[in-house]
């Protein structure tokens, strides 16, 4: 009888212990909230940069106007989206040429939600730059502050703002990965030089948006990426602001870019053949325009000697001491100047090196 009572008591104690354990396990656990604390100084700086620059960045959507074959009505068919930024108080908006190329209409959306129909002021396909204009009647957004790109350093922090994949006003950060890159446009045309390479994420829709330095100043226009998949792979390219500063004022004033030129005929494929034939790098003068800057400076075109052998004309090997070994590099070097500037050409003539000053004129 005693043993039975002990067994009962033991069973009750075990049940009580289990119940107590289960109750403790299922009871609400009190948690304390840890204050977030102050943001890091670099976080505060990035937030301030974005909030200040956001109002100057715009969303651009383009469309085609198509006539319906049955109703004969004009319909607007969406074409694509991109980014841009406010250039000045006159309502000029800068973007990439490929953002608006071939479109019938372009709509610019401001950060405060207002939409405006834009008109094309001018474009330079060879620089992939275009200028639009919108009629802002009140509360004009501030222009993006202008910086410089000639003093950029690899490793410098940069910030890209745009509308990737239509996701408006997105900020990505990174560094300057490389400088003075060259890139051939996908649709052909003249190779774009002096590009900034960055690992800040740039995706479709970022095109035309600003690339900023840590002070919030414009140092480039986000233009393209290098990626087999079409998405950001950490290699993006931006048109440097020093190029933008040469091109945009001309687009606003003349509606086109007046390219500095010498008034002489050159050709990339022919230049390569001549380099192979004569074993000399440089840019071969093929023909001089009548009364051109090159002709006035005394440059010489190819000719035949007294025995009928072809003698190459002058070979340009440098501009102001900067080497040129191809037509594309030659044109890029000229593009660093403006019409009316005087440059010194390093010329090879009859095996001798001479220097020839030439005042640049308006090209195509």
Number of C-alpha atoms within 10 A of each C-alpha: 5 6 8 9 10 11 11 11 12 12 12 12 12 12 12 12 12 12 12 11 11 11 11 11 10 8 8 8 8 5 6 6 5 6 6 6 6 8 9 8 9 9 11 11 14 17 12 13 18 19 10 13 21 22 19 24 29 32 27 31 22 23 19 17 15 13 12 10 8 6 7 9 11 12 12 14 14 14 17 18 23 27 32 31 31 28 23 16 12 13 19 22 28 27 28 27 21 20 26 26 13 12 17 14 19 23 19 26 20 20 16 11 10 9 16 16 16 21 17 18 18 22 27 20 18 15 19 20 26 28 29 25 21 18 13 15 7 6 7 16 22 18 19 21 16 16 19 16 20 14 6 16 13 13 12 13 17 23 26 27 31 32 27 23 14 18 11 19 20 14 19 15 17 16 17 21 19 17 19 12 14 17 14 11 16 7 7 8 10 15 16 19 22 21 24 27 26 29 20 26 21 31 22 20 26 33 29 35 33 33 28 27 22 13 13 22 20 27 27 28 31 33 28 25 24 16 13 8 7 11 16 18 16 18 18 23 30 26 29 26 24 18 23 18 13 16 23 23 15 17 21 19 11 12 17 20 24 19 20 22 23 22 21 20 12 16 14 13 10 14 20 18 11 17 17 11 9 9 9 15 18 25 28 30 21 19 17 21 13 11 10 18 21 24 18 15 14 14 21 18 18 15 13 11 9 7 6 8 9 11 12 18 20 24 26 27 22 20 19 13 12 12 17 20 19 21 20 17 19 20 17 18 19 18 18 12 17 18 17 13 12 14 16 15 21 23 23 20 15 11 9 7 13 13 15 15 16 21 19 22 19 16 13 9
